[in-house]
Amino acid sequence: MPRVVPFLQLVLCILLAGSAGAESLLSETPLTDQPGDATRGLAIIRDPSRASCLICHSIASLPDKDQGGLGPPLDGVAEIYDAGQLRQRIIDARRGNPITIMPPYFTTDGLFRVGERWEGQTIYTAQDVEDVVAFLLTLKD
């Protein structure tokens, strides 16, 4: 039974890290001077050549087939998170949940086994992040 205590401690640390991260999971300052464009954001999240969000998430209002079920649905996400919280989740969701499977879209910190061609490159540009945030903010119930 002594092995249960370290396991419970690990679980508690993960839960505490997740809850502490939720408070600090903000990126209030936009990454660009140009406001995000929701139309461009929609195109970005649907683009399979750029790590489409629809691989893991679903949005009921979109006609796209084979939307993902791995991540939570994005329907109503603007009712749950503000722009800063959405921005930070796109930049690097690991800050709020160290064990997330969501890739960081605007950081290269802490990545491993990155192909030579992509080393030092982010998945999205700063403007892409702002455009995706603008689109996600349209997703209200």
C-alpha positions as CSV (number, residue, x, y, z in Angstrom):
1,M,0.0,0.0,0.0
2,P,2.9,2.5,0.4
3,R,3.0,2.9,-3.4
4,V,-0.5,4.4,-3.4
5,V,0.7,7.6,-1.6
6,P,3.2,8.6,-4.3
7,F,0.5,7.9,-6.9
8,L,-2.0,10.1,-5.1
9,Q,0.6,12.8,-4.7
10,L,1.2,12.7,-8.4
11,V,-2.5,13.0,-9.2
12,L,-2.9,15.8,-6.7
13,C,0.1,17.7,-8.2
14,I,-1.4,17.3,-11.7
15,L,-4.8,18.6,-10.5
16,L,-3.2,21.5,-8.7
17,A,-1.1,22.4,-11.7
18,G,-4.1,22.4,-13.9
19,S,-6.1,24.6,-11.6
20,A,-3.2,27.0,-10.9
21,G,-2.6,27.1,-14.6
22,A,-6.2,28.0,-15.3
23,E,-5.7,31.3,-13.5
24,S,-2.5,32.1,-15.3
25,L,-3.8,30.9,-18.6
26,L,-4.2,34.4,-20.0
27,S,-2.6,36.2,-22.8
28,E,-4.5,39.5,-22.7
29,T,-2.2,41.3,-25.1
30,P,-2.9,40.7,-28.8
31,L,0.1,39.4,-30.7
32,T,-0.3,41.9,-33.5
33,D,-1.5,45.5,-34.0
34,Q,-3.9,44.3,-36.6
35,P,-7.2,42.9,-35.2
36,G,-8.0,39.3,-35.9
37,D,-10.2,38.5,-38.9
38,A,-12.9,35.9,-38.2
39,T,-13.2,34.9,-41.9
40,R,-9.5,34.2,-42.1
41,G,-9.6,32.4,-38.8
42,L,-12.3,30.0,-40.1
43,A,-10.1,29.3,-43.1
44,I,-7.1,28.6,-40.9
45,I,-9.0,26.2,-38.6
46,R,-10.3,24.3,-41.6
47,D,-7.0,24.1,-43.5
48,P,-5.6,20.5,-43.2
49,S,-2.2,21.6,-44.4
50,R,-1.8,23.8,-41.3
51,A,-2.8,21.5,-38.5
52,S,-6.6,22.0,-38.8
53,C,-8.4,22.3,-35.5
54,L,-11.1,20.1,-36.9
55,I,-8.8,17.1,-36.7
56,C,-9.4,17.0,-33.0
57,H,-12.4,19.3,-32.4
58,S,-15.9,19.7,-33.8
59,I,-18.1,22.6,-34.6
60,A,-21.7,21.6,-35.3
61,S,-22.4,24.7,-37.5
62,L,-19.8,23.7,-40.0
63,P,-20.6,21.2,-42.8
64,D,-17.1,19.7,-42.8
65,K,-17.1,15.9,-42.7
66,D,-15.0,13.8,-40.3
67,Q,-14.6,16.4,-37.6
68,G,-12.7,15.3,-34.6
69,G,-13.9,14.0,-31.3
70,L,-10.6,13.8,-29.5
71,G,-10.8,17.4,-28.1
72,P,-13.9,19.1,-26.7
73,P,-16.4,20.5,-29.2
74,L,-15.8,24.2,-29.8
75,D,-19.5,25.1,-30.0
76,G,-20.2,27.9,-27.5
77,V,-16.5,28.3,-26.6
78,A,-16.9,32.1,-26.6
79,E,-19.4,31.7,-23.8
80,I,-16.7,29.9,-21.7
81,Y,-13.4,31.7,-22.5
82,D,-12.5,35.3,-23.3
83,A,-10.0,36.4,-26.0
84,G,-7.0,36.2,-23.6
85,Q,-7.8,32.6,-22.5
86,L,-8.4,31.5,-26.1
87,R,-5.2,33.1,-27.2
88,Q,-3.2,31.4,-24.6
89,R,-4.7,28.0,-25.3
90,I,-3.7,28.4,-29.0
91,I,-0.2,29.8,-28.1
92,D,0.5,26.9,-25.8
93,A,-2.2,25.0,-24.0
94,R,0.5,23.2,-21.9
95,R,0.7,26.3,-19.7
96,G,-2.8,25.4,-18.3
97,N,-2.6,21.7,-18.6
98,P,0.9,20.2,-18.8
99,I,-0.4,16.8,-20.0
100,T,-2.6,18.1,-22.8
101,I,-2.3,16.6,-26.2
102,M,-3.1,19.9,-27.9
103,P,0.0,21.1,-29.8
104,P,1.4,24.5,-29.1
105,Y,0.6,26.7,-32.2
106,F,2.8,29.7,-31.4
107,T,5.8,28.5,-29.5
108,T,8.7,26.2,-30.1
109,D,9.6,25.8,-26.4
110,G,9.9,22.3,-25.0
111,L,9.3,20.5,-28.3
112,F,11.2,17.4,-29.2
113,R,11.6,15.2,-32.3
114,V,10.9,18.2,-34.6
115,G,11.7,17.6,-38.2
116,E,14.7,19.5,-39.5
117,R,12.5,21.4,-41.9
118,W,10.3,22.7,-39.1
119,E,12.8,23.4,-36.4
120,G,12.4,26.8,-34.8
121,Q,9.1,27.5,-36.7
122,T,5.7,27.9,-35.1
123,I,2.6,26.3,-36.6
124,Y,0.8,29.6,-36.7
125,T,2.0,33.1,-37.2
126,A,1.0,35.8,-34.7
127,Q,-1.6,37.0,-37.1
128,D,-3.0,33.5,-37.6
129,V,-3.4,33.3,-33.8
130,E,-5.3,36.5,-33.7
131,D,-7.5,35.4,-36.7
132,V,-8.3,32.1,-35.0
133,V,-9.2,33.9,-31.8
134,A,-11.5,36.2,-33.7
135,F,-13.3,33.3,-35.2
136,L,-13.6,31.4,-32.0
137,L,-15.1,34.4,-30.4
138,T,-18.0,34.1,-32.9
139,L,-18.9,30.6,-31.5
140,K,-21.7,31.4,-29.1
141,D,-24.6,29.3,-28.2
